[in-house]
Amino acid sequence: MAQFDYDIGILGGGSAGLTVAAGAAQFGAKTLLIEKEKVLGGDCLHFGCVPSKTLIKTAHVYHLMKHAQRFGLPQPGLQPVDFRDVSGRIRSVIDTIQKHDSVERFCSLGAKVLFGHAVFNDEHTVSLDGRKITAKTWVIATGSSPAVPKLEGIERTPYLTNRDIFYLDRLPKSMAILGAGPISIEMAQAFCRLGTRVSVIQRSSRILAREDSDMADAVMQNLKAEGVDFHLDTSVLSVQDLGDERAVMIKTIDGKAVSVRAEAILVALGRDPNLRTLGLDQAGVEYDGKGLRLDARLRTTQKHIFGAGDVTGTYQFTHAAGYEGGVVLTNAVLHLPRRADYAFFPWCTYTDPELAHIGMNETAAKEAGLHYTVWTEEFKMNDRGLAEGEGLGRIKLILDAKEKPLGVQILGLHAGELISEWVAALNGKVKLSALAGAVHPYPTLAEINKRVVGNYFSGKIFSDKVKKALRFFFSLRGRACGVE
Ligand SMILES: Cc1cc2nc3c(=O)[nH]c(=O)nc-3n(C[C@H](O)[C@H](O)[C@H](O)COP(=O)(O)OP(=O)(O)OC[C@H]3O[C@@H](n4cnc5c(N)ncnc54)[C@H](O)[C@@H]3O)c2cc1C
């Protein structure tokens, strides 16, 4: 008789857990997936990526309609937004994707799915609604929840988080957003475009702390031009429910107390890993407020218990969860040692235009004490961008002392798609000369990737030395126009 009920048990049916479950079952492991909610899919599908990107698209269409004349079109008469219709569209997109993340699909792959809140009893056993289940290997993929700090008055004041914001029954007239990370900034622009008066309240002097400040500032200036208010360098003193409105009392950098009033408060102040209620002490698994204590192979302090997704506290993105799920599979099911490597890890903030990132930015290169050079190209020089009505943004390529790429940031239309060329190039160690020599279709936004590499090469190719040599060998006679 087998020692354990399952070869592998997974806690959490979100991006990380589903990746592990699908892979493990297809490799032939007896697999159990336990999910706390009534459906699979996790935050990304229900309260994160999918609803936010659907909302952003709706807000973008409304924004374009408001600016029809910029495209040479007659200005349509616009009705105010009914948020129930927006939510309806969000739900329908989720419903379509839900089929892919259904119990039936996972069962067909060979994985057993159970619902309920699982808690560890010991290092091989979890209890689920009083039932004890054992597995040889466990994977903790329970995700994260919005962090809500103990602000004065918060327990008496209604506030929204990512769990509510996509399912409102009406569009708030005004919204104060606490925090200025990607979720805050994406929602600020989307709600502002739909007609909400939005204020962003942020403790530090800038938004999108992970990005270079010049790129983040360009995003902020764009949002300001669209009507978003920013209160930077402020601390939140308290929040208060005023009946029809809420008040956020803030202290500005010069010590002034200011009251920001809004119909809704959105708390977007980071994420807490869902670990506290899992009985991890009983299993001998160590963690802190950021996430699980893991080695490079994503093993916890119990070598047969792994962690993947937001609980790692590393990069809290769906594609990180998927990647880490793959690393766990290789280690836990195939028993091949594989380390998680984030050197060329990409991400994108889905403002309009988008801000995408891979590898090191200038700030990281500076902090690492590296010698680097920065190469840029502006979207206002990109013919397709101009045809699309979007000349804002630029690409920033960082090269090391040996002129190898350390990283790339792109602020511009569809930057999240454009960065994929760099995902392939950096991971595949493609030479810059190959990128410069490759032909891109015209007119495309992706030409900017080639152009920025061209900027790096043009100083070398069209140098005085090369010109002199050509003059010598082929009797070239120099400029035909202007002063030499
Ligand atoms: C508003 C918003 C927008 C986002 N947009 C993007 C984006 O555009 N791109 C991107 O890459 N990422 C985005 N993210 C981040 C992304 O959603 C997460 O990184 C991703 O969902 C993490 O996957 P996960 O599997 O770790 O956790 P989750 O997807 O949250 O899954 C964890 C699952 O575990 C379950 N669970 C918890 N406790 C237990 C328990 N005790 N027993 C059983 N089950 C349990 C939960 O119910 C949940 O279903 C966004 C997040 C938010 C909030």
The ligand as a Tripos MOL2 file, in Angstrom:
@<TRIPOS>MOLECULE
LIG
   53    58     1     0     0
SMALL
NO_CHARGES

@<TRIPOS>ATOM
      1 C1         -5.6110   44.3020   -9.8130 C.3       1 LIG1
      2 C2         -4.4970   43.3510  -10.1810 C.ar      1 LIG1
      3 C3         -4.0320   43.3290  -11.4690 C.ar      1 LIG1
      4 C4         -3.0120   42.4530  -11.8340 C.ar      1 LIG1
      5 N1         -2.5740   42.4760  -13.1150 N.ar      1 LIG1
      6 C5         -1.5740   41.6330  -13.4810 C.ar      1 LIG1
      7 C6         -1.1140   41.6170  -14.8310 C.ar      1 LIG1
      8 O1         -1.5930   42.3640  -15.6790 O.2       1 LIG1
      9 N2         -0.1340   40.7580  -15.1610 N.ar      1 LIG1
     10 C7          0.4400   39.9070  -14.2440 C.ar      1 LIG1
     11 O2          1.3270   39.1450  -14.5980 O.2       1 LIG1
     12 N3          0.0020   39.8940  -12.9550 N.ar      1 LIG1
     13 C8         -0.9770   40.7380  -12.5610 C.ar      1 LIG1
     14 N4         -1.4210   40.7140  -11.2650 N.ar      1 LIG1
     15 C9         -0.7830   39.7750  -10.3120 C.3       1 LIG1
     16 C10        -1.3620   38.3670  -10.4450 C.3       1 LIG1
     17 O3         -2.7570   38.3910  -10.2980 O.3       1 LIG1
     18 C11        -0.7340   37.4570   -9.3870 C.3       1 LIG1
     19 O4          0.6650   37.5890   -9.4260 O.3       1 LIG1
     20 C12        -1.1050   35.9990   -9.6300 C.3       1 LIG1
     21 O5         -2.4980   35.8270   -9.5450 O.3       1 LIG1
     22 C13        -0.3980   35.1160   -8.6130 C.3       1 LIG1
     23 O6         -0.7670   33.7790   -8.8140 O.3       1 LIG1
     24 P1         -0.7510   32.7760   -7.5840 P.3       1 LIG1
     25 O7         -1.0640   31.4490   -8.1600 O.co2     1 LIG1
     26 O8          0.4520   32.9610   -6.7860 O.co2     1 LIG1
     27 O9         -1.9470   33.2920   -6.6550 O.3       1 LIG1
     28 P2         -3.5090   33.3450   -6.9580 P.3       1 LIG1
     29 O10        -3.7890   33.4720   -8.3920 O.co2     1 LIG1
     30 O11        -4.1000   34.3750   -6.0710 O.co2     1 LIG1
     31 O12        -4.0190   31.9270   -6.4880 O.3       1 LIG1
     32 C14        -3.9530   31.5120   -5.1530 C.3       1 LIG1
     33 C15        -5.1520   30.6540   -4.8590 C.3       1 LIG1
     34 O13        -4.9690   30.0120   -3.6050 O.3       1 LIG1
     35 C16        -6.2140   29.9450   -2.9480 C.3       1 LIG1
     36 N5         -5.9820   29.7100   -1.5070 N.ar      1 LIG1
     37 C17        -5.5870   30.6000   -0.5750 C.ar      1 LIG1
     38 N6         -5.4790   29.9860    0.6200 N.ar      1 LIG1
     39 C18        -5.8150   28.6880    0.4360 C.ar      1 LIG1
     40 C19        -5.9090   27.5550    1.2950 C.ar      1 LIG1
     41 N7         -5.6180   27.6180    2.5720 N.pl3     1 LIG1
     42 N8         -6.2970   26.3820    0.7710 N.ar      1 LIG1
     43 C20        -6.5900   26.2880   -0.5490 C.ar      1 LIG1
     44 N9         -6.5320   27.3190   -1.3940 N.ar      1 LIG1
     45 C21        -6.1330   28.5050   -0.9150 C.ar      1 LIG1
     46 C22        -6.8490   31.2720   -3.2840 C.3       1 LIG1
     47 O14        -8.2440   31.2320   -3.1190 O.3       1 LIG1
     48 C23        -6.4380   31.4610   -4.7380 C.3       1 LIG1
     49 O15        -7.3870   30.9380   -5.6320 O.3       1 LIG1
     50 C24        -2.4490   41.5690  -10.8730 C.ar      1 LIG1
     51 C25        -2.9360   41.5740   -9.5680 C.ar      1 LIG1
     52 C26        -3.9510   42.4480   -9.2150 C.ar      1 LIG1
     53 C27        -4.4530   42.4240   -7.8030 C.3       1 LIG1
@<TRIPOS>BOND
     1     1     2 1
     2     2     3 ar
     3     2    52 ar
     4     3     4 ar
     5     4     5 ar
     6     4    50 ar
     7     5     6 ar
     8     6     7 ar
     9     6    13 1
    10     7     8 2
    11     7     9 ar
    12     9    10 ar
    13    10    11 2
    14    10    12 ar
    15    12    13 ar
    16    13    14 ar
    17    14    15 1
    18    14    50 ar
    19    15    16 1
    20    16    17 1
    21    16    18 1
    22    18    19 1
    23    18    20 1
    24    20    21 1
    25    20    22 1
    26    22    23 1
    27    23    24 1
    28    24    25 2
    29    24    26 1
    30    24    27 1
    31    27    28 1
    32    28    29 2
    33    28    30 1
    34    28    31 1
    35    31    32 1
    36    32    33 1
    37    33    34 1
    38    33    48 1
    39    34    35 1
    40    35    36 1
    41    35    46 1
    42    36    37 ar
    43    36    45 ar
    44    37    38 ar
    45    38    39 ar
    46    39    40 ar
    47    39    45 ar
    48    40    41 1
    49    40    42 ar
    50    42    43 ar
    51    43    44 ar
    52    44    45 ar
    53    46    47 1
    54    46    48 1
    55    48    49 1
    56    50    51 ar
    57    51    52 ar
    58    52    53 1
@<TRIPOS>SUBSTRUCTURE
     1 LIG1         1 GROUP 0 **** ****
